Amino acid sequence: MSRIGPGEPGVLDLTPRRSLTDLLWVANTRHGPGGHWFARVVEDTADHDHLVRAEQAVKYLADHKVILPGERLTARHTRALEAIREMVRGLLEPDRGWTPAVRTILAGTRFEVDEDRRLAASGTGWEAFISDLLVPLIQLIELRDRLRICANPHCRLVFLDLSKNQARQWCDNGGCGNRDRVQRYRTRRKASEAYSPR
């Protein structure tokens, strides 16, 4: 039999409408009290959940430069965002993967290729926004060994460690990383002063 083409499926050069960063900000709608840039947390409290109220969710995502639909965010949409968020955070554990709730969202999604060669979910508004998050979610599953949670125990933001040596610890080096360095410096200085001869 003649070989008329490659036997293995090829990789399609299609760009999703939503980025990994968009997906990660949805995953970070739940975080610790130190998860805000200017937070100076001394005593930890429970996670803060921005999806509890629709207006909070919209503000949080918009503040992080996620381009959002203009329509109102409903309770059904919020539940779908929560399902995606919990699946992403679950990927930090080695035995976790697709959840039933996200599989249901995927089963109800149709994708099209638009004129810009973008892979886009059919529909409009929050329905399309939520479905479009599934493409970067598939990408994230392939990168799950680089998914991290911030080393600041009060923060709990998740991020992708794309450094060469995969040794990144902080969601942001200038925020949580800098606070850690300052605290270690102060601790060393106090210890040094305590043991220095008078």
GROMACS elastic network, one bead per residue, 0.5 to 0.9 nm:
[ bonds ]
;  ai    aj funct       b0    kb
    3     6     6  0.76362   500
    3     7     6  0.82869   500
    4     7     6  0.88396   500
    5     8     6  0.89666   500
    6     9     6  0.74384   500
    6    10     6  0.82232   500
   11    14     6  0.89077   500
   13   117     6  0.79811   500
   13   118     6  0.89867   500
   14   113     6  0.79956   500
   14   116     6  0.89412   500
   14   117     6  0.55811   500
   14   118     6  0.54355   500
   14   119     6  0.59721   500
   15    18     6  0.86180   500
   15   116     6  0.86046   500
   15   117     6  0.65560   500
   15   119     6  0.58234   500
   15   120     6  0.86519   500
   16    19     6  0.70160   500
   16   117     6  0.87294   500
   16   118     6  0.53313   500
   16   120     6  0.63157   500
   16   132     6  0.72533   500
   16   133     6  0.86683   500
   16   135     6  0.63414   500
   16   136     6  0.72538   500
   17   118     6  0.62035   500
   17   119     6  0.64958   500
   17   120     6  0.58797   500
   17   121     6  0.84691   500
   17   129     6  0.88136   500
   17   132     6  0.64231   500
   17   133     6  0.83513   500
   17   135     6  0.84945   500
   18    21     6  0.81976   500
   18    22     6  0.62496   500
   18    23     6  0.75206   500
   18   120     6  0.86618   500
   18   129     6  0.79539   500
   18   132     6  0.59316   500
   18   133     6  0.59816   500
   18   134     6  0.87527   500
   18   135     6  0.75866   500
   18   136     6  0.67420   500
   19    22     6  0.51550   500
   19    23     6  0.65236   500
   19    24     6  0.87299   500
   19   133     6  0.77575   500
   19   135     6  0.85149   500
   19   136     6  0.59748   500
   20    23     6  0.50339   500
   20    24     6  0.61103   500
   20    25     6  0.86703   500
   20   133     6  0.82870   500
   20   135     6  0.88696   500
   20   136     6  0.52137   500
   20   137     6  0.74211   500
   20   139     6  0.77570   500
   20   140     6  0.71605   500
   20   160     6  0.88715   500
   21    24     6  0.50144   500
   21    25     6  0.61919   500
   21    26     6  0.86435   500
   21    66     6  0.83302   500
   21   136     6  0.87540   500
   21   159     6  0.86319   500
   21   160     6  0.89706   500
   22    25     6  0.53326   500
   22    26     6  0.64810   500
   22    27     6  0.88056   500
   22    61     6  0.83498   500
   22    64     6  0.86420   500
   22    65     6  0.83497   500
   22    66     6  0.57805   500
   22    67     6  0.83900   500
   22   133     6  0.77183   500
   22   136     6  0.85711   500
   23    26     6  0.51645   500
   23    27     6  0.63123   500
   23    28     6  0.87166   500
   23    84     6  0.84647   500
   23    85     6  0.81557   500
   23    88     6  0.84157   500
   23   133     6  0.60299   500
   23   134     6  0.85920   500
   23   136     6  0.67649   500
   23   137     6  0.70977   500
   23   140     6  0.89631   500
   24    28     6  0.60814   500
   24    29     6  0.87894   500
   24    85     6  0.81661   500
   24    88     6  0.78694   500
   24   157     6  0.88641   500
   24   158     6  0.69609   500
   24   159     6  0.67972   500
   24   160     6  0.85125   500
   25    29     6  0.64222   500
   25    60     6  0.86174   500
   25    61     6  0.66613   500
   25    64     6  0.72125   500
   25    66     6  0.78175   500
   25    85     6  0.89624   500
   25   157     6  0.88862   500
   25   158     6  0.86095   500
   26    29     6  0.53953   500
   26    30     6  0.83962   500
   26    57     6  0.88937   500
   26    61     6  0.71489   500
   26    81     6  0.70038   500
   26    82     6  0.82814   500
   26    84     6  0.78632   500
   26    85     6  0.60415   500
   27    30     6  0.68431   500
   27    31     6  0.88326   500
   27    81     6  0.83653   500
   27    82     6  0.80945   500
   27    84     6  0.72225   500
   27    86     6  0.71093   500
   27    87     6  0.84654   500
   27    88     6  0.62068   500
   27    89     6  0.66798   500
   27   157     6  0.82630   500
   27   158     6  0.73340   500
   28    31     6  0.59023   500
   28    35     6  0.85684   500
   28    49     6  0.87987   500
   28    50     6  0.87590   500
   28    85     6  0.74219   500
   28    89     6  0.86907   500
   28   156     6  0.82390   500
   28   157     6  0.56226   500
   28   158     6  0.64575   500
   28   159     6  0.88702   500
   29    48     6  0.79222   500
   29    49     6  0.58974   500
   29    50     6  0.50962   500
   29    51     6  0.64462   500
   29    57     6  0.72171   500
   29    60     6  0.73470   500
   29    61     6  0.79020   500
   29    82     6  0.86744   500
   29    85     6  0.77342   500
   29   157     6  0.87667   500
   30    35     6  0.88646   500
   30    47     6  0.62555   500
   30    48     6  0.55622   500
   30    50     6  0.62446   500
   30    51     6  0.76823   500
   30    85     6  0.81653   500
   30   156     6  0.83670   500
   30   157     6  0.79421   500
   31    34     6  0.78208   500
   31    35     6  0.57225   500
   31    36     6  0.87294   500
   31    46     6  0.86579   500
   31    47     6  0.51258   500
   31    48     6  0.54826   500
   31    49     6  0.67958   500
   31    50     6  0.87410   500
   31   154     6  0.84358   500
   31   155     6  0.62484   500
   31   156     6  0.51919   500
   31   157     6  0.56704   500
   31   158     6  0.86217   500
   32    35     6  0.53859   500
   32    36     6  0.85242   500
   32    44     6  0.77322   500
   32    45     6  0.73198   500
   32    46     6  0.65974   500
   32    48     6  0.59014   500
   32    49     6  0.88464   500
   32   153     6  0.78683   500
   32   154     6  0.52397   500
   32   156     6  0.52856   500
   32   157     6  0.74772   500
   33    36     6  0.71003   500
   33    39     6  0.71489   500
   33    40     6  0.86943   500
   33    41     6  0.67234   500
   33    43     6  0.89119   500
   33    44     6  0.66643   500
   33    45     6  0.65039   500
   33    46     6  0.74017   500
   33    47     6  0.64619   500
   33    48     6  0.64759   500
   33   154     6  0.58456   500
   33   155     6  0.60955   500
   33   156     6  0.84699   500
   34    37     6  0.76172   500
   34    38     6  0.81807   500
   34    39     6  0.52289   500
   34    40     6  0.66967   500
   34    41     6  0.57437   500
   34    44     6  0.82290   500
   34   152     6  0.77872   500
   34   153     6  0.81250   500
   34   156     6  0.76604   500
   34   157     6  0.88801   500
   34   176     6  0.82312   500
   35    38     6  0.86795   500
   35    39     6  0.70715   500
   35    48     6  0.86827   500
   35   152     6  0.89465   500
   35   154     6  0.71004   500
   35   156     6  0.64807   500
   35   157     6  0.61321   500
   35   176     6  0.86442   500
   36    39     6  0.53259   500
   36    40     6  0.89123   500
   36   155     6  0.76814   500
   37    40     6  0.87899   500
   37   172     6  0.89711   500
   37   175     6  0.61985   500
   37   176     6  0.80941   500
   38   175     6  0.78377   500
   40   179     6  0.86008   500
   41    44     6  0.67209   500
   41   154     6  0.69575   500
   41   155     6  0.89646   500
   42   154     6  0.86896   500
   43   154     6  0.84187   500
   44    47     6  0.89555   500
   44   153     6  0.85991   500
   44   154     6  0.60837   500
   45    48     6  0.85241   500
   45   154     6  0.82638   500
   47   154     6  0.89652   500
   47   155     6  0.89524   500
   47   156     6  0.84226   500
   49    52     6  0.59642   500
   49    53     6  0.86892   500
   49    57     6  0.86229   500
   50    53     6  0.66118   500
   50    54     6  0.80525   500
   50    55     6  0.87759   500
   50    56     6  0.55146   500
   50    58     6  0.86228   500
   50    59     6  0.88407   500
   50    60     6  0.69258   500
   51    54     6  0.62616   500
   51    55     6  0.85883   500
   51    56     6  0.67644   500
   51    58     6  0.85675   500
   51    78     6  0.64022   500
   51    79     6  0.85468   500
   51    81     6  0.80546   500
   51    82     6  0.72856   500
   52    56     6  0.75446   500
   52    57     6  0.75222   500
   52    78     6  0.81745   500
   53    56     6  0.53247   500
   53    57     6  0.63461   500
   53    58     6  0.88514   500
   53    75     6  0.89227   500
   53    78     6  0.87274   500
   54    57     6  0.51061   500
   54    58     6  0.62520   500
   54    59     6  0.86196   500
   54    72     6  0.81842   500
   54    73     6  0.58562   500
   54    74     6  0.71097   500
   54    75     6  0.77381   500
   54    78     6  0.73449   500
   55    58     6  0.51841   500
   55    59     6  0.61201   500
   55    60     6  0.85555   500
   55    72     6  0.89533   500
   55    73     6  0.79784   500
   56    59     6  0.51375   500
   56    60     6  0.60173   500
   56    61     6  0.85989   500
   57    60     6  0.51980   500
   57    61     6  0.62104   500
   57    62     6  0.84571   500
   57    73     6  0.85886   500
   57    78     6  0.84729   500
   58    61     6  0.53732   500
   58    62     6  0.59549   500
   58    63     6  0.83924   500
   58    68     6  0.76789   500
   58    73     6  0.77427   500
   59    62     6  0.51216   500
   59    63     6  0.58658   500
   59    64     6  0.85842   500
   60    63     6  0.51749   500
   60    64     6  0.64874   500
   60    66     6  0.89646   500
   61    64     6  0.51538   500
   61    65     6  0.65923   500
   61    66     6  0.54030   500
   61    67     6  0.79551   500
   61    68     6  0.78140   500
   62    65     6  0.50466   500
   62    66     6  0.52098   500
   62    67     6  0.65499   500
   62    68     6  0.69714   500
   63    66     6  0.74899   500
   64    67     6  0.89878   500
   65    68     6  0.88842   500
   68    71     6  0.87175   500
   68   125     6  0.82532   500
   68   126     6  0.79263   500
   68   129     6  0.75446   500
   69    72     6  0.80946   500
   69    73     6  0.86543   500
   69   124     6  0.81636   500
   69   125     6  0.50354   500
   69   126     6  0.59850   500
   69   128     6  0.89048   500
   69   129     6  0.72428   500
   70    73     6  0.88754   500
   70   125     6  0.70164   500
   70   126     6  0.85411   500
   71   125     6  0.62491   500
   71   126     6  0.72948   500
   72   125     6  0.87734   500
   72   126     6  0.82164   500
   73    76     6  0.82447   500
   73    77     6  0.61853   500
   73    78     6  0.69222   500
   73   126     6  0.69580   500
   74    77     6  0.52243   500
   74    78     6  0.62592   500
   74    79     6  0.87504   500
   74   126     6  0.87131   500
   75    79     6  0.62066   500
   75    80     6  0.87270   500
   76    79     6  0.51737   500
   76    80     6  0.64531   500
   76    81     6  0.88086   500
   77    80     6  0.50960   500
   77    81     6  0.62687   500
   77    82     6  0.86218   500
   77   126     6  0.66974   500
   77   127     6  0.72884   500
   77   130     6  0.76866   500
   78    81     6  0.50295   500
   78    82     6  0.61124   500
   78    83     6  0.86122   500
   79    83     6  0.62124   500
   79    84     6  0.87573   500
   80    83     6  0.50423   500
   80    84     6  0.63543   500
   80    85     6  0.85760   500
   80   101     6  0.78071   500
   80   102     6  0.76732   500
   80   105     6  0.75321   500
   80   130     6  0.71766   500
   81    84     6  0.51508   500
   81    85     6  0.60474   500
   81    86     6  0.86160   500
   81   130     6  0.68233   500
   82    86     6  0.60838   500
   82    87     6  0.85411   500
   83    86     6  0.52679   500
   83    87     6  0.62416   500
   83    88     6  0.87334   500
   83    99     6  0.80755   500
   83   101     6  0.60689   500
   83   102     6  0.61475   500
   84    87     6  0.51521   500
   84    88     6  0.62477   500
   84    89     6  0.87049   500
   84    99     6  0.87444   500
   84   101     6  0.81549   500
   84   102     6  0.62051   500
   84   130     6  0.84772   500
   84   133     6  0.82368   500
   84   134     6  0.83424   500
   84   137     6  0.84084   500
   85    88     6  0.52394   500
   85    89     6  0.62736   500
   85    90     6  0.84841   500
   86    89     6  0.51331   500
   86    90     6  0.59054   500
   86    91     6  0.87068   500
   86    99     6  0.87651   500
   87    91     6  0.64352   500
   87    96     6  0.80676   500
   87    97     6  0.70418   500
   87    98     6  0.67781   500
   87    99     6  0.63319   500
   87   101     6  0.88967   500
   87   102     6  0.75139   500
   88    91     6  0.53047   500
   88    92     6  0.76154   500
   88    97     6  0.85733   500
   88   137     6  0.75620   500
   88   140     6  0.81285   500
   88   141     6  0.84965   500
   88   158     6  0.88967   500
   89    92     6  0.57920   500
   89    93     6  0.81140   500
   89   147     6  0.89862   500
   89   149     6  0.87866   500
   89   158     6  0.74463   500
   90    93     6  0.56918   500
   90    94     6  0.84652   500
   90    95     6  0.87293   500
   90    96     6  0.57946   500
   90    97     6  0.71401   500
   91    94     6  0.66743   500
   91    95     6  0.79841   500
   91    96     6  0.56471   500
   91    97     6  0.61533   500
   91    98     6  0.88660   500
   91   140     6  0.87943   500
   91   141     6  0.73970   500
   91   144     6  0.63343   500
   91   145     6  0.88024   500
   91   147     6  0.76999   500
   92    95     6  0.89465   500
   92    96     6  0.78590   500
   92   144     6  0.71732   500
   92   145     6  0.81392   500
   92   147     6  0.64860   500
   92   148     6  0.68609   500
   92   149     6  0.78389   500
   92   158     6  0.89087   500
   93    96     6  0.57263   500
   93    97     6  0.87018   500
   94    97     6  0.82439   500
   94   144     6  0.87856   500
   94   145     6  0.87652   500
   96    99     6  0.81560   500
   97   141     6  0.78485   500
   98   101     6  0.84420   500
   98   102     6  0.66731   500
   98   103     6  0.65780   500
   99   102     6  0.53997   500
   99   103     6  0.61276   500
   99   104     6  0.86673   500
  100   103     6  0.50057   500
  100   104     6  0.61964   500
  100   105     6  0.88133   500
  101   104     6  0.52019   500
  101   105     6  0.66154   500
  101   106     6  0.88881   500
  102   106     6  0.61863   500
  102   107     6  0.85486   500
  102   134     6  0.85377   500
  103   107     6  0.60417   500
  103   108     6  0.86878   500
  104   107     6  0.50698   500
  104   108     6  0.64291   500
  104   109     6  0.88825   500
  105   108     6  0.53298   500
  105   109     6  0.64841   500
  105   130     6  0.84025   500
  105   131     6  0.70829   500
  105   134     6  0.86275   500
  106   109     6  0.52048   500
  106   110     6  0.83241   500
  106   131     6  0.71151   500
  106   134     6  0.71439   500
  107   110     6  0.82781   500
  108   131     6  0.86839   500
  109   121     6  0.67223   500
  109   122     6  0.72982   500
  109   128     6  0.85384   500
  109   131     6  0.62049   500
  109   132     6  0.89251   500
  110   120     6  0.85079   500
  110   121     6  0.57410   500
  110   122     6  0.55496   500
  110   123     6  0.85540   500
  110   131     6  0.83753   500
  111   119     6  0.64721   500
  111   120     6  0.54175   500
  111   122     6  0.55251   500
  111   131     6  0.86477   500
  111   132     6  0.85298   500
  112   118     6  0.81059   500
  112   119     6  0.58403   500
  112   120     6  0.53221   500
  112   121     6  0.61140   500
  112   122     6  0.63284   500
  113   116     6  0.78417   500
  113   117     6  0.56535   500
  113   118     6  0.54892   500
  113   120     6  0.60635   500
  113   121     6  0.86275   500
  114   117     6  0.53818   500
  114   118     6  0.54427   500
  114   119     6  0.66940   500
  114   120     6  0.67979   500
  115   118     6  0.73284   500
  116   119     6  0.88998   500
  117   120     6  0.89958   500
  119   132     6  0.82992   500
  119   135     6  0.82104   500
  120   128     6  0.79601   500
  120   131     6  0.84824   500
  120   132     6  0.62561   500
  120   135     6  0.88908   500
  121   124     6  0.83173   500
  121   127     6  0.85590   500
  121   128     6  0.54163   500
  121   129     6  0.78668   500
  121   130     6  0.87945   500
  121   131     6  0.58558   500
  121   132     6  0.54659   500
  122   127     6  0.86230   500
  122   128     6  0.62643   500
  122   131     6  0.83678   500
  122   132     6  0.89138   500
  123   126     6  0.89321   500
  123   127     6  0.66725   500
  123   128     6  0.53179   500
  123   129     6  0.89925   500
  124   127     6  0.61271   500
  124   129     6  0.75223   500
  125   128     6  0.55990   500
  125   129     6  0.62799   500
  125   130     6  0.88047   500
  126   130     6  0.59472   500
  126   131     6  0.83849   500
  127   130     6  0.54100   500
  127   131     6  0.62514   500
  127   132     6  0.85658   500
  128   131     6  0.50534   500
  128   132     6  0.58532   500
  128   133     6  0.86303   500
  129   132     6  0.51523   500
  129   133     6  0.65567   500
  130   133     6  0.53437   500
  130   134     6  0.73300   500
  131   134     6  0.55565   500
  131   135     6  0.79863   500
  132   135     6  0.60430   500
  132   136     6  0.78213   500
  133   136     6  0.57061   500
  133   137     6  0.61963   500
  133   138     6  0.89239   500
  134   138     6  0.62786   500
  134   139     6  0.87354   500
  135   138     6  0.52283   500
  135   139     6  0.65481   500
  135   140     6  0.87279   500
  136   140     6  0.59939   500
  136   141     6  0.86069   500
  137   141     6  0.62774   500
  137   142     6  0.88319   500
  138   141     6  0.52220   500
  138   142     6  0.67538   500
  138   143     6  0.89706   500
  139   142     6  0.53097   500
  139   143     6  0.65306   500
  139   144     6  0.87368   500
  140   144     6  0.57450   500
  140   146     6  0.88778   500
  140   147     6  0.80380   500
  140   160     6  0.87787   500
  141   144     6  0.50180   500
  141   145     6  0.84928   500
  142   145     6  0.79152   500
  143   146     6  0.55848   500
  143   147     6  0.68804   500
  143   160     6  0.81085   500
  144   147     6  0.50184   500
  144   148     6  0.85205   500
  144   160     6  0.83463   500
  145   148     6  0.82103   500
  145   160     6  0.89972   500
  145   161     6  0.88683   500
  146   159     6  0.83538   500
  146   160     6  0.55420   500
  146   161     6  0.50877   500
  146   162     6  0.68226   500
  146   166     6  0.71336   500
  147   158     6  0.69963   500
  147   159     6  0.58725   500
  147   161     6  0.62191   500
  147   162     6  0.89843   500
  148   151     6  0.86115   500
  148   157     6  0.84585   500
  148   158     6  0.55473   500
  148   159     6  0.54222   500
  148   160     6  0.60729   500
  148   161     6  0.66228   500
  148   168     6  0.84951   500
  148   169     6  0.77227   500
  148   170     6  0.86346   500
  148   171     6  0.83829   500
  149   152     6  0.85209   500
  149   153     6  0.89163   500
  149   155     6  0.85615   500
  149   156     6  0.57281   500
  149   157     6  0.57354   500
  149   159     6  0.63418   500
  149   160     6  0.87235   500
  149   169     6  0.78799   500
  149   170     6  0.77864   500
  149   171     6  0.74019   500
  150   153     6  0.71005   500
  150   154     6  0.87488   500
  150   155     6  0.64092   500
  150   156     6  0.53746   500
  150   157     6  0.55758   500
  150   158     6  0.61664   500
  150   159     6  0.73882   500
  150   168     6  0.89959   500
  150   169     6  0.60037   500
  150   171     6  0.51144   500
  150   172     6  0.83412   500
  150   176     6  0.79876   500
  151   154     6  0.85802   500
  151   155     6  0.78269   500
  151   156     6  0.76355   500
  151   169     6  0.53999   500
  151   170     6  0.56003   500
  151   171     6  0.79204   500
  151   176     6  0.81189   500
  151   177     6  0.84979   500
  152   155     6  0.53483   500
  152   156     6  0.69173   500
  152   157     6  0.88917   500
  152   169     6  0.83980   500
  152   170     6  0.69984   500
  152   171     6  0.85398   500
  152   176     6  0.62114   500
  152   177     6  0.79434   500
  152   179     6  0.89233   500
  152   180     6  0.75888   500
  153   156     6  0.62081   500
  155   171     6  0.85083   500
  155   176     6  0.77695   500
  156   171     6  0.85731   500
  157   170     6  0.88396   500
  157   171     6  0.63793   500
  158   171     6  0.68214   500
  159   170     6  0.83526   500
  159   171     6  0.58896   500
  160   163     6  0.89026   500
  160   168     6  0.89601   500
  160   171     6  0.85101   500
  161   164     6  0.86957   500
  161   166     6  0.59277   500
  161   167     6  0.74961   500
  161   168     6  0.58768   500
  161   169     6  0.81764   500
  161   171     6  0.89034   500
  162   165     6  0.84936   500
  162   166     6  0.65430   500
  162   168     6  0.81490   500
  163   166     6  0.50046   500
  163   167     6  0.69063   500
  163   168     6  0.66316   500
  164   167     6  0.80112   500
  165   168     6  0.80816   500
  166   169     6  0.89159   500
  168   171     6  0.83194   500
  168   173     6  0.88290   500
  169   172     6  0.85975   500
  169   173     6  0.83777   500
  169   177     6  0.77779   500
  170   173     6  0.57990   500
  170   174     6  0.89407   500
  170   175     6  0.82732   500
  170   176     6  0.60585   500
  170   177     6  0.55618   500
  171   175     6  0.79904   500
  171   176     6  0.68910   500
  171   177     6  0.78853   500
  172   175     6  0.53195   500
  172   176     6  0.58767   500
  172   177     6  0.62762   500
  172   178     6  0.84890   500
  173   176     6  0.61272   500
  173   178     6  0.60265   500
  173   179     6  0.88688   500
  174   177     6  0.57632   500
  174   178     6  0.50901   500
  174   179     6  0.79112   500
  175   178     6  0.53799   500
  175   179     6  0.62027   500
  175   180     6  0.86972   500
  176   179     6  0.51175   500
  176   180     6  0.61947   500
  176   181     6  0.87302   500
  177   180     6  0.52212   500
  177   181     6  0.63542   500
  177   182     6  0.87543   500
  178   181     6  0.50827   500
  178   182     6  0.61513   500
  178   183     6  0.85635   500
  179   182     6  0.51560   500
  179   183     6  0.61373   500
  179   184     6  0.86356   500
  180   183     6  0.51392   500
  180   184     6  0.61586   500
  180   185     6  0.85543   500
  181   184     6  0.51764   500
  181   185     6  0.61042   500
  181   186     6  0.86440   500
  182   185     6  0.50889   500
  182   186     6  0.62109   500
  182   187     6  0.86205   500
  183   186     6  0.51357   500
  183   187     6  0.61386   500
  183   188     6  0.86383   500
  184   187     6  0.50475   500
  184   188     6  0.61625   500
  184   189     6  0.85575   500
  185   188     6  0.51810   500
  185   189     6  0.61294   500
  185   190     6  0.86434   500
  186   189     6  0.50194   500
  186   190     6  0.61016   500
  186   191     6  0.85422   500
  187   190     6  0.52177   500
  187   191     6  0.62034   500
  187   192     6  0.85697   500
  188   191     6  0.51000   500
  188   192     6  0.60394   500
  188   193     6  0.85873   500
  189   193     6  0.60943   500
  189   194     6  0.85183   500
  190   193     6  0.51149   500
  190   194     6  0.60905   500
  190   195     6  0.87660   500
  191   194     6  0.51045   500
  191   195     6  0.64420   500
  191   196     6  0.86572   500
  192   195     6  0.53944   500
  192   196     6  0.60082   500
  193   196     6  0.51844   500
  193   197     6  0.84290   500
  194   197     6  0.84724   500
  195   198     6  0.89536   500
